[in-house]
């Protein structure tokens, strides 16, 4: 089973109360499902700011677009679940053909398994004995559970082997290739080959492929950055071919791919191989896209003829102060919106008279305040609402336990997160 549908459906039975910020007091005591069926309006039915919402149509567009793209290019998708940590969205990704869900740590995997996710790719080397014992127990109890993680050092292989001891099912591992200036991963091919040999010799591990992450090596789409990515992916192919005789499965996994260069990853992973492989992308941010970093770098936005993703996240905050000309302060801050890959982008102004585009720039975020610089003549009053586009969805979801899904301003669903 790819996910426990009953467990996901049961999320609609949770009762709403003061724990969930932004929601109307009239919803307290009702279940998530009951509130979704009421079709409440964001601005007429008591929601309080700040508020981050998901656009229903954009979500569906992004899910369908990525699924079709992966199918067209012959790659599997294991989206990184840390973007949303939302089982309802995991279910929709799996419904659209995702092969599995990627995780970053044991706590995330426990959430996945609580909702029955059947295939998990852990994009890290797991050396914590407690985490390894938990994985081993899950594998022993659930024969249909598929789990794979990284190894990037001989020392890591030794620690894993020691902690796991004798197993009924070995733990599947991929040798992670890194690069100078990157994150984890063996820094060169000779080291990665030694790791592969150590994994093959371990009685607790089963070597099933190679993997890595290219996104930390570049941060734009210039020719130099794209060349850096291609060089890394070439080395990943060289590694996979070089350790082919060590793989313990006939169709090893070869995986890479964040949300910025997945076009190059797909090209590299689907070039002809001398043996069968399972090419796997791990892009996660596509599900909501954004109005910042990914808007500027996404392959589907910069490739002619491709259908681009749509931003599905929007923040709404109210003007609480106009203390001086050209400045508005709003009820939104670092506790509510992402700021690590660009500040929120003001897009819409909602007044008593309607909604119109807004010109301005966010110059700073405090914990609970947004500083909005306004050009001369931009009429913004205390009490008006501003709609913001957000950059980098991965640091938005963790700030919200329950996000309204909207059609226009009508709430059609609510999505629960677990961070």
DOSEZA-357707 format. One record per residue: residue in three letters; x, y, z of N, C-alpha, C in turn. Coordinates in steps of 0.05 Angstrom, whole numbers, plus 5000, padded with zeros to 4 digits. Each point is the difference from the previous one (the first is absolute). Layout:
<kelums>
ALAXYZXYZXYZ...
</kelums>
This chain:
<kelums>
UNK501749765000498350245000501850255000UNK499450194982501750244998499650195024UNK497550015011499450175023497549895012UNK499650055026497649915014497850204995UNK498249944982497950194993498150055024UNK499649815016498250045024501350205019UNK502649975004501450195018499950284989UNK500350034974499950274988497250115003UNK498049834994497250095002499350085029UNK501249875019499450055028500950285009UNK501850124984500950285006497650195000UNK498049944985497650174999498349985026UNK500749815017498549975025501250165023UNK502450114995501250165022498450255005UNK499750075025498550245007501850255001UNK498950214990501450254999499650165026UNK502250125009499950175024502250214999UNK500650115023502050215002502849934990UNK500549744997502749924992500750094971UNK498050044984500450054972499650304994UNK502350134994499950294997498650084974UNK498750235001498750124977497249924996UNK499049785012497449904994497950155017UNK497550014990497950155014499249865026UNK499350165020499049895025497549844996UNK498450064979497649864995500549714991UNK502549944993500749724992500849835024UNK500550135023501049845023497849805008UNK500949765004498249785007499149844977UNK500150114976499349854976502349844990UNK499549794984502249854988501050144975UNK502349914991501250114976498149954976UNK498849764999498249944978497550185001UNK499050055024497650175002500650294991UNK502350105008500750274992500550024970UNK501249794988500450004971497350014985UNK498149855011497349994987498550275003UNK500750165019498650265003500750204979UNK502249964985500850194979500150285010UNK501650045021500350265013501650194981UNK499550265004501550204985502250125017UNK502450034989502350105015499550275013UNK498450174987499850285009497250065011UNK498249824999497350055010499249835024UNK501649795006499249815020501949975023UNK501450215007501450005026502849905000UNK501349944978502849935000501650245010UNK502249955014501750215011502849984988UNK501250244996502650014987502249985020UNK502449934991500649934973499049724993UNK499949944974498949744991501549924975UNK500849754998501249894976498049794989UNK499550024974498049824988501249874975UNK498849784992500849854976497850034979UNK500850054976498150034977499449724989UNK497549925000499249734992500749954971UNK499450194982500549954972503049984993UNK501650175013502850004995501349745010UNK499149905023500949755011499649774979UNK497549984991499349794981501750034974UNK500350254991501650054976502849895003UNK501250075023502849925005500349705002UNK498249875014500149715003499849874973UNK498150084983499649884974502350074981UNK501050245002502250084982502649845006UNK500749975025502449855007499749714993UNK497649885005499649724993500349964970UNK498850174984500249974971502950044991UNK501450195012502850054992501749755006UNK499749895024501649775007499449764982UNK497449964994499349784982501250044972UNK499950254990501150064974503049954998UNK501450065022502949995000501149735012UNK498249825007500949745008501349985027UNK499250175019501249995027497849955021UNK500849875022498349965023500250255018UNK498050055016500050235018499549905029UNK501950085017499649965029500350275013UNK497950174999500250275009500850025029UNK501650215006500950035028497750105017UNK499149835019497750075017500650215020UNK502550075005500650215020499050274991UNK499450034974498950254991497450075014UNK498249805002497450055011499449855026UNK501149775004499449835023497049975003UNK498649974978497149995000499049744987UNK499149815016499249744988497850024979UNK498250205003498050044979501350064973UNK502250165000501350064976501849774990UNK501149845019501449764992498149824984UNK497649975010498049824987499550104972UNK499750264996499550114973502449964982UNK502550025011502349954984500249714991UNK499349825019500049724993497749934980UNK497850145003497849964981500850094972UNK501850184998501050104974502549844991UNK500549785012502049814989502750015014UNK500350145022502650005013500849725009UNK502549944997501149735007500349965030UNK500650225014500349995029500250295010UNK500750035026500450265012502750015013UNK501550224996502650045011499850135028UNK501849925017500250125027502850095006UNK500350165022502650105007501049885027UNK498149915017500849895026498049805011UNK500649895022498349795012497350105008UNK499950245012497550115009498150034976UNK501050104978498350024976499049734991UNK501749805001499249734991497949895019UNK500150065025497949905018497350124993UNK499950254991497550114991499149854975UNK501849964981499349864976498849725006UNK501349865018499149735006497450005016UNK499550205016497550025014497650024980UNK500650104976498050014980500449804977UNK501649805006500349774982501550044975UNK501750204998501650044976501849754996UNK499849874977501249744997502850004989UNK500850224986502750024989501250265009UNK502249985015501350245011503049994991UNK500950234990502850044993501050215020UNK501949925017501250185019502550124988UNK499950264994502250144986502150095020UNK500949825016502150045020501249745009UNK502450005010501249775013498949975028UNK498849785007498749965026502049845018UNK501150145020501949885018499149995029UNK497750125005498950005027499049725007UNK501149875021499149735006497149975005UNK498750205014497249985005498450014975UNK500850184982498650024974500449754983UNK502449885001500449764985498449775011UNK499849985026498549785012497050034993UNK499150254999497250054992499549914972UNK501850074982499849914972500049704998UNK501949875014500249714999497449875009UNK498850115021497549895011497750044979UNK499950234988498050044979500349814977UNK502549954991500449814979499249725007UNK500649935025499349735010497049965002UNK498650215009497149975004498450034975UNK501150134980498550074976501549914975UNK499649764990501549904977499750174975UNK497850154998499550164976501250285002UNK501250075023501250265004502750014985UNK500450204983502550044986501450255010UNK502549965009501550225012502950004989UNK500950234993502850044990501150255011UNK502649995008501450245010502750024988UNK501450225005502750054990502149865018UNK502449954988502549975014502150174986UNK501650155015501950174986502849985012UNK500449805018502749965011500349715010UNK502449915000500549735012499350005029UNK500650225014499350025028497049985004UNK498550134983497149985002499049714996UNK501149864981499349724995500649845025UNK502350055012500849845024498150065023UNK499250255005498250075021497249884996UNK499150014975497449884994500049705004UNK502149874991500349715003500049925029UNK501550155016500249945029497350045014UNK498650224993497450055013497849814992UNK500149914975497849834990500349715009UNK502449905003500449725008498949814979UNK498849785010498949804983497150064993UNK499450004974497450084991498649784984UNK497450015000498549834982499950124972UNK500050264998500250144974502250215002UNK501949994982502150215001498850274992UNK501450215007499250274993501250084973UNK498350094982500950084973501450275002UNK502250024986501650255001500950084971UNK500350264997501250124976502550145008UNK502149974984502450155004499550294991UNK500550195019499550284993502650134990UNK499850114976502250154990499650305005UNK501950135012499850295005501950144981UNK500750245008501950164984501150225018UNK502450094994501250225016498150245001UNK499550105024498250225003497149935002UNK499449744998497249905002499349945028UNK498149825004499249925026501349735007UNK498449805006501149745007500949854974UNK501149765004500849844977503049984997UNK500949774991502849954995501050214980UNK502350125006500950234985501449934974UNK500649754995501249934974499349714994UNK500549924975499249744991501549775014UNK502750025004501349795014498949955028UNK499450215015498849975026497249874998UNK498450084981497449894997500149704993UNK502049924984500349724994500749845025UNK501750115017500749865025497549975017UNK498350205001497549985015498349784989UNK499849994974498449794987501049725007UNK502649975000501249745007499449935029UNK500150195018499449955029497149935003UNK498250144986497149945002499449724990UNK501349924978499649734989500949795019UNK502050055016501149805019498449995026UNK498450205005498550015025497749805001UNK499949835021497749815001497450135007UNK500050265008497650145008498950174978UNK501550054979499250184979499949864973UNK498450124982499849904973500450244981UNK502049984983500750224982498149994976UNK498450224997497949994979500250244980UNK502250165002500250224981501850225010UNK499750234986501650245007498150244999UNK500850215015498350235000501650255008UNK498750234999501250245008498150244997UNK501150235004498450254998501650224987UNK499050104978501450204985499450285008UNK497750045014499050275004501850185017UNK501749885017501750165017502550114985UNK500349924975502450074985499750254984UNK497550104997499450244984497450125009UNK499750264994497550135010498850194979UNK500749954975498850154978500249834975UNK499050114978499949854975501950104979UNK502250125009502150104981501449764987UNK501450054978501449794986502049865018UNK501450165016502049885018498749825021UNK497750095011498749835020498949744987UNK498950024977498949764987502349814992UNK502350114993502349834994501049865025UNK499950145023500849875025498149775007UNK497450044995498149785005500549774981UNK500450054975500549784981502549855007UNK502150135009502549875007499549815023UNK498550095020499449835023498449764991UNK497950044983498449784991501649804984UNK501950104984501849824985501549815019UNK501050125022501449845020498249795014UNK497450085004498249815012499649764981UNK499850054974499849784981502549835000UNK502350135001502649855001500149825024UNK499150105023499949845024498249764997UNK497650044990498149784998501149784982UNK501250084978501249804981502449875013UNK501650155015502449905011499649795022UNK497750025014499549815022497749814993UNK499449984974497849834992500249725010UNK502449895000500449725008499549965030UNK499850225015499649985029497050015007UNK498350094982497250035006498849725006UNK498150005018498749755009497249984990UNK499350164980497449984986500650034970UNK498249894983500550024971499450274988UNK498450175014499250264990500550225021UNK502550085004500750185021498650284996UNK499650135023498950275000502350194995UNK499550204983501850234997498350255004UNK500650155020498250225008501550265005UNK498850224992500850275007497550174995UNK500450265002497850174990498550155021UNK500650265004498350185015498050124982UNK499250255006497950134983501150214981UNK502750035000501250214983501249894974UNK501049765000501549904977499049724992UNK497549945005499149734995499949934970UNK500050204983500249944971502749894993UNK502150115011502749894995500349735013UNK498949965023500149745013498749794983UNK497650064991498649804983501549934975UNK501250204988501649954976502349815006UNK501450065022502349835008499249725007UNK497849975015499249745010498749824979UNK499150124978498649844980501649964974UNK502550105000501849934978500449695000UNK500749884978500349714999502049905021UNK499149785013501749875020500849724991UNK502249905009500849724993498549795016UNK498250095017498449815017497450155008UNK498049865008497550135008500450175025UNK498750235002500150175024497250105005UNK499550095025497650145007500850295005UNK499550184981500750285004497850145018UNK500950125021498150125020500650295005UNK498150184995500150285009498950025028UNK501050215015498950045027499050295004UNK499250134978499050275002497650025018UNK499950205017497750025018498550274999UNK501450224994498850265001498050054977UNK500149834980498250044977497150015008UNK499249875022497249975006498750265005UNK501550205011498850265003501550214983UNK502549934991501650204986500350245018UNK500650244989500150245017500150254983UNK500250235014500250264986502750125005UNK502149835000502650105006502249834987UNK501449865017502449844991499349814978UNK497949835004499449804980498750114976UNK498550225003498950144976502250084981UNK502350085011502250094984501749784988UNK500049775013501949794992498849744990UNK497449975003498749754993500449944970UNK500749754994500549924972497550054982UNK497649965011497750034984499350294994UNK501250195015499650284995502050114980UNK502449874999502150114982500449834975UNK498249814995500349834977497750054981UNK500550104976497850064981498449754994UNK497350044999498249794993499149835024UNK501250045024499149855023497750155014UNK498349855014497850115016501150065028UNK500350255007501250075026498149935024UNK501249975023498549975024498750265007UNK498049995019498650245009500550035030UNK500450245010500350045029497449945014UNK500149825020497649915014499950115028UNK502050145009500050115028499550304999UNK498350105017499750295003499650065030UNK501250225009499750095027498350255000UNK498250025019498450255003500650115028UNK500550265000500650145026498650274999UNK499350105024498550255001501950235008UNK499450234989501550245007499250095028UNK501950015018499450085027501050285007UNK501750114984501150265006501150144975UNK499550274998501250174980501450225014UNK502349955013501250195018501350244986UNK500649964975501450224985499549964970UNK500350214984499549984971501849784988UNK498949854982501549804986500649745015UNK498849975024500549765016497449895011UNK499649754997497849865013501149765016UNK498949955024500749775016497749815000UNK500649744995497949804998500449785021UNK497849855005500049795020501049744989UNK502449994991501249764990503050025005UNK501349785007502950015005501349734994UNK502449975011501649764996498749755010UNK498150035019498649775011497849904981UNK499650154979497749944982500849954971UNK502150124991500749994971503049954996UNK500749894977502849944994501550264995UNK502650005005501750234996502849934992UNK500749745000502749914996500950014971UNK498149994981500750024971498550234987UNK499850225015498650234989497650085017UNK499650265004497850095017497349984985UNK497849995014497449994987499650224979UNK498549944980499550184978497250115001UNK499650265006497250115000498850004972UNK497649904998498749964974497350134998UNK498449975021497250094999499350175025UNK498350204996498950155022497049975001UNK499049925023497149955004499050225018UNK498350184990498950215015497049965003UNK498650195013497149985001498750024973UNK501450114981498950054973500749784980UNK501649815007500749794982502949925001UNK500949864979502749904999501450114976UNK502550085003501650114977502949935004UNK501650014978502949955003501250215018UNK502249925014501350185019503050034992UNK501050255000502850054996501350055027UNK502349885004501450045026502249795002UNK501450015022502249815005500349955030UNK500249745007500649935027502950055005UNK500750165020502850065005501149855024UNK498249895017500949855024497749855012UNK500749785013498149865017501149985028UNK498450075020500649945028498549745007UNK500149925025498649765007497050014993UNK498750235004497250024996499150254984UNK501950134986499450244985501349984972UNK498650114980501050044973500350304995UNK502450084991500450284992499650024970UNK497950144992499350034972500550284991UNK501950044982500650264989498150054976UNK498850244999498050064980500950244984UNK499550004974500750234983498050235005UNK500850244994498350235002497449964985UNK497850065013497449984986498749735004UNK501349805012498749745004498350025025UNK497450004997498250045022499549745015UNK501149975023499749775017499250105028UNK497949885011498950095025500249795021UNK500050095026499849815022497549834997UNK500249745003497749824996499949874973UNK501450104980500149874974501549745003UNK499549824981501449744999501950004976UNK502349885003501949974978500549714995UNK499949924975500649734992502849984990UNK501649815011502849974994500649744986UNK501750014979501349754990502449945018UNK500649745002502149915018502249854985UNK502450015010502349874988500849775018UNK500749774987501049765014497849875018UNK498349834989497849895015500949825023UNK502549904999500949815021500150145028UNK500350265000500150145026497450165005UNK497849924987497450115005498349805015UNK499949764990498249795011500549955030UNK502650015008500649935028498950215020UNK499050224990498950215017497049975004UNK498849814987497149975000499249715005UNK498349965019499049735006497649924982UNK498550214992497649954985499650234980UNK500249934974499950204979497449984984UNK498550224998497649994983500849974970UNK498449844986500349974971497650164988UNK500650184982498050194991499449984970UNK497650064993499250064973499150295000UNK501750174990499650295004500450075030UNK497950095013500150055029498349795015UNK499049804987498349805013501849765009UNK499749935025501649775011498649744992UNK501449834985498949754990501249765014UNK502250045015501349785014501950125020UNK501149835017502250095019502149785001UNK502550074999502249814999501650015026UNK500349775012501449975026502949944995UNK501850135015502949944998501049895026UNK502349864999501249885024503050054999UNK500950215015502850075002501049965029
</kelums>
